[in-house]
């Protein structure tokens, strides 16, 4: 990972605007932001949610100081530092909405995600390539597995909106609805089953109902709903360009200390635009079964076990 950025510039002349979202994790903020510092974006947006209580205040202040000290290059910096806590739903979606209210396109990185510098150039290039291609909804840093080694490509497409380092356009974010006002479980169940089958549909209907009921407080399931509902696809790199730090006792949702991502690599060489926008549904099905379905499967098993015990 020690090569110079000039070796991976592709055709992008500079890095697209970057939004960095952080909160109360100084170590994660330090590591994740050092990756952004390597590419020195000219336009940098930094968002930080407010404290839930006194114990958060010092940690949040440490995060803000860590980032401030690292910004030693010529760039325009905008901050959204909240005094009150808006949480995983409104705090994150509000930050992204603020970002795209000011920029037509850009890259979003949360503080539990470390992206290889090649991601920023790859994403910046594809933001221009697919700016007016309505079917392409985002560019992702993670792939959940290698592309077919016989196919020498820098990227392909997936139905899944992976957000561990990602980029998109204002035109896409404008369709986002954190309240899921358009969600209808019965109608959408059939629509989602046509995407990747009934297990896919069951997972999403169960999950989205929990979000609507306020039992899951987050922003990203709503983004996924919009993504699948609109029929978007995401550009996916041939191998992982990111590491996820959010699998420890300080993470918001996951505490098993094991990220499903493989080792981060660098994407090098020329990016040749894909002639067609096709997805490998079998690969997407396997990604769903390995990374999404276990959440619902474990829940169903626990319920069945409770019934059997009763």
C-alpha distance (Angstrom), angle and dihedral (degrees) to the residues before:
residue distance angle dihedral
X1 . . .
X2 3.79 . .
X3 3.80 100.7 .
X4 3.76 121.4 118.5
X5 3.78 119.7 -97.4
X6 3.81 89.5 -121.1
X7 3.81 87.9 71.8
X8 3.80 91.4 63.2
X9 3.79 104.2 36.8
X10 3.80 94.8 116.0
X11 3.82 105.9 -178.1
X12 3.80 97.3 -44.5
X13 3.80 110.4 114.5
X14 3.79 93.0 -159.4
X15 3.76 140.8 -5.4
X16 3.80 118.1 -83.3
X17 3.82 119.1 -116.4
X18 3.80 111.4 -68.8
X19 3.80 129.4 -145.7
X20 3.81 114.8 -159.0
X21 3.82 115.5 -165.7
X22 3.80 117.8 -164.8
X23 3.80 140.3 164.8
X24 3.82 136.5 177.6
X25 3.84 97.1 -35.2
X26 3.82 108.2 104.3
X27 3.80 95.7 176.7
X28 3.81 93.2 49.9
X29 3.80 92.2 44.5
X30 3.80 90.7 51.4
X31 3.82 95.3 49.7
X32 3.81 96.2 41.3
X33 3.79 94.6 46.3
X34 3.80 93.4 49.1
X35 3.82 86.7 63.8
X36 3.81 90.0 54.2
X37 3.79 91.0 46.9
X38 3.80 89.7 60.7
X39 3.82 91.9 66.2
X40 3.84 97.0 38.5
X41 3.82 101.6 -147.5
X42 3.80 114.5 -148.8
X43 3.80 91.6 -140.2
X44 3.80 115.5 46.0
X45 3.79 126.9 178.0
X46 3.80 120.1 -170.9
X47 3.80 124.1 -168.9
X48 3.79 129.2 -174.6
X49 3.79 127.4 177.2
X50 3.79 119.9 -133.9
X51 3.78 129.0 -101.7
X52 3.80 124.0 -81.6
X53 3.77 90.1 -153.6
X54 3.78 144.8 -22.1
X55 3.80 93.4 -68.0
X56 3.80 91.1 62.8
X57 3.79 97.9 50.4
X58 3.80 98.5 76.1
X59 3.81 92.3 44.6
X60 3.80 91.4 50.8
X61 3.80 91.3 48.4
X62 3.82 89.6 51.3
X63 3.83 90.5 52.8
X64 3.78 92.2 50.9
X65 3.81 92.8 48.7
X66 3.81 92.5 47.0
X67 3.78 91.4 55.4
X68 3.80 94.7 41.9
X69 3.81 91.9 53.7
X70 3.79 92.6 50.5
X71 3.81 96.2 53.9
X72 3.80 99.5 93.5
X73 3.81 100.5 140.8
X74 3.79 132.4 83.5
X75 3.79 107.0 -86.4
X76 3.78 143.4 128.9
X77 3.81 110.6 -108.4
X78 3.78 126.8 -163.3
X79 3.78 122.5 -178.2
X80 3.78 135.3 -160.1
X81 3.79 104.5 -167.8
X82 3.80 110.7 169.2
X83 3.80 125.0 -149.7
X84 3.80 93.0 -155.9
X85 3.78 129.3 47.1
X86 3.80 115.6 -106.1
X87 3.81 96.3 175.5
X88 3.80 135.9 -139.9
X89 3.78 93.6 -48.9
X90 3.80 107.6 43.2
X91 3.80 97.2 21.2
X92 3.80 95.3 57.3
X93 3.80 98.7 34.1
X94 3.80 89.4 45.9
X95 3.81 90.5 53.6
X96 3.80 92.2 49.3
X97 3.81 91.2 46.6
X98 3.82 89.6 51.0
X99 3.80 89.9 50.5
X100 3.80 95.4 51.3
X101 3.77 92.2 42.9
X102 3.81 84.5 66.5
X103 3.82 102.3 33.0
X104 3.81 133.2 46.1
X105 3.80 91.8 -146.8
X106 3.76 138.1 1.5
X107 3.79 153.2 141.3
X108 3.81 124.8 -86.3
X109 3.81 122.4 -155.5
X110 3.79 125.8 173.5
X111 3.79 122.4 -152.7
X112 3.81 94.5 -106.0
X113 3.80 91.6 59.1
X114 3.81 126.3 82.2
X115 3.80 113.5 -166.4
X116 3.77 126.6 -163.3
X117 3.79 110.8 -118.7
X118 3.80 90.6 -115.9
X119 3.82 88.8 67.1
X120 3.79 92.1 65.3
X121 3.81 92.8 54.6
X122 3.81 94.3 41.6
X123 3.81 90.5 49.3
X124 3.81 93.3 45.1
X125 3.79 91.2 52.2
X126 3.78 94.9 47.8
X127 3.80 91.5 46.7
X128 3.78 85.8 64.6
X129 3.81 96.4 39.2
X130 3.82 93.8 53.3
X131 3.79 99.7 28.6
X132 3.83 91.7 118.7
X133 3.81 98.5 29.3
X134 3.79 101.2 105.5
X135 3.82 96.1 -164.6
X136 3.80 93.2 60.9
X137 3.78 107.1 80.9
X138 3.78 103.6 174.8
X139 3.80 149.3 -14.6
X140 3.80 117.8 -120.1
X141 3.80 134.0 -155.8
X142 3.79 94.8 -150.9
X143 3.77 130.8 63.0
X144 3.83 107.2 177.9
X145 3.77 92.5 -133.1
X146 3.78 140.7 6.2
X147 3.79 123.7 -69.4
X148 3.80 118.7 -116.4
X149 3.84 102.1 -66.7
X150 3.81 90.1 -144.8
X151 3.79 89.5 63.1
X152 3.79 109.5 72.2
X153 3.79 100.8 -153.0
X154 3.79 133.3 132.6
X155 3.80 92.5 -139.2
X156 3.78 145.8 -1.6
X157 3.80 133.7 -171.9
X158 3.78 135.2 -89.7
X159 3.79 135.9 -173.9
X160 3.81 89.9 -134.8
X161 3.83 122.4 90.2
X162 3.81 100.8 -139.9
X163 3.81 108.7 -169.0
X164 3.81 105.0 -172.4
X165 3.79 89.6 113.9
X166 3.79 112.8 -13.7
X167 3.77 145.8 159.5
X168 3.78 134.8 -149.6
X169 3.80 146.0 152.9
X170 3.79 134.9 -97.0
X171 3.81 88.5 -114.3
X172 3.81 89.0 65.7
X173 3.80 98.8 40.7
X174 3.81 90.9 51.5
X175 3.82 87.7 69.5
X176 3.80 93.0 56.0
X177 3.82 117.6 113.6
X178 3.79 117.2 -174.6
X179 3.81 91.1 -166.8
X180 3.83 96.1 55.7
X181 3.79 91.2 -134.6
X182 3.82 91.1 164.1
X183 3.82 94.7 51.4
X184 3.81 116.9 116.6
X185 3.80 114.0 171.9
X186 3.82 99.0 -153.5
X187 3.79 96.1 43.6
X188 3.79 94.5 41.3
X189 3.81 93.3 46.2
X190 3.81 91.1 70.3
X191 3.79 92.6 41.8
X192 3.81 92.7 51.7
X193 3.81 92.9 44.9
X194 3.81 88.2 60.9
X195 3.82 89.5 58.7
X196 3.81 102.4 57.4
X197 3.79 106.7 -18.7
X198 3.80 138.8 -87.0
X199 3.80 97.5 -56.5
X200 3.80 87.8 56.9
X201 3.80 89.6 49.4
X202 3.81 93.3 46.7
X203 3.78 92.4 51.4
X204 3.79 93.3 50.5
X205 3.80 97.4 42.5
X206 3.82 90.4 50.6
X207 3.82 92.5 45.2
X208 3.79 96.8 44.3
X209 3.80 92.7 48.3
X210 3.81 87.9 54.2
X211 3.80 89.1 51.6
X212 3.82 91.8 49.0
X213 3.80 90.1 49.4
X214 3.80 91.5 51.6
X215 3.80 92.4 -116.9
X216 3.80 91.4 118.3
X217 3.80 114.2 46.0
X218 3.78 109.5 -161.7
X219 3.79 142.9 107.6
X220 3.80 104.6 -138.1
X221 3.81 101.8 69.1
X222 3.79 87.5 60.5
X223 3.79 89.5 52.1
X224 3.80 90.5 50.7
X225 3.81 90.2 49.9
X226 3.79 90.9 53.4
X227 3.79 90.4 45.9
X228 3.82 95.6 52.4
X229 3.79 93.0 38.4
X230 3.80 92.9 54.6
X231 3.79 93.7 43.6
X232 3.80 95.8 -120.0
X233 3.79 125.0 163.8
X234 3.79 128.6 -151.8
X235 3.79 128.9 -138.6
X236 3.81 106.7 -119.1
X237 3.84 123.3 -163.2
X238 3.79 118.9 -123.9
X239 3.81 89.7 -112.8
X240 3.80 139.2 6.6
X241 3.79 116.0 -60.8
X242 3.78 93.6 175.9
X243 3.79 146.0 54.2
X244 3.79 123.6 -149.4
X245 3.80 116.3 -139.3
X246 3.80 95.0 -179.6
X247 3.79 99.5 99.0
X248 3.80 104.7 94.3
X249 3.79 140.5 79.4
X250 3.82 91.0 -74.4
X251 3.79 95.6 55.7
X252 3.77 121.7 106.7
X253 3.79 101.1 -129.9
X254 3.83 110.8 0.9
X255 3.78 123.6 60.4
X256 3.81 105.8 164.2
X257 3.83 96.0 101.4
X258 3.81 91.3 -131.5
X259 3.79 123.3 106.2
X260 3.82 116.6 -156.8
X261 3.79 90.4 -140.7
X262 3.79 122.4 103.3
X263 3.79 122.9 -132.1
X264 3.79 114.6 -54.4
X265 3.80 115.5 -108.3
X266 3.77 137.2 -176.1
X267 3.77 124.0 -104.4
X268 3.80 110.1 -139.0
X269 3.77 138.6 171.5
X270 3.77 131.9 42.8
X271 3.78 121.4 -33.8
X272 3.79 108.9 -131.8
X273 3.78 112.8 -162.6
X274 3.79 113.1 -114.6
X275 3.79 110.8 -113.0
X276 3.81 93.2 -146.3
X277 3.78 132.9 29.5
X278 3.79 101.2 -130.9
X279 3.79 129.1 150.6
X280 3.77 129.3 -149.0
X281 3.81 99.9 -127.0
X282 3.79 93.6 -172.8
X283 3.80 90.9 56.6
X284 3.80 89.8 45.8
X285 3.79 90.1 50.6
X286 3.81 90.8 53.1
X287 3.80 91.3 48.5
X288 3.80 89.0 52.0
X289 3.80 93.0 48.7
X290 3.81 93.2 49.0
X291 3.82 100.5 40.2
X292 3.82 108.7 23.8
X293 3.79 111.1 22.5
X294 3.85 97.4 58.8
X295 3.83 88.8 68.5
X296 3.80 91.8 60.5
X297 3.79 94.7 33.6
X298 3.81 92.1 56.5
X299 3.81 90.5 47.5
X300 3.81 92.3 51.5
X301 3.81 91.5 47.2
X302 3.80 91.1 52.4
X303 3.80 91.0 50.2
X304 3.79 92.3 48.7
X305 3.78 90.1 48.5
X306 3.81 90.3 52.0
X307 3.81 91.5 50.3
X308 3.81 92.1 47.4
X309 3.81 90.8 49.6
X310 3.79 90.9 49.9
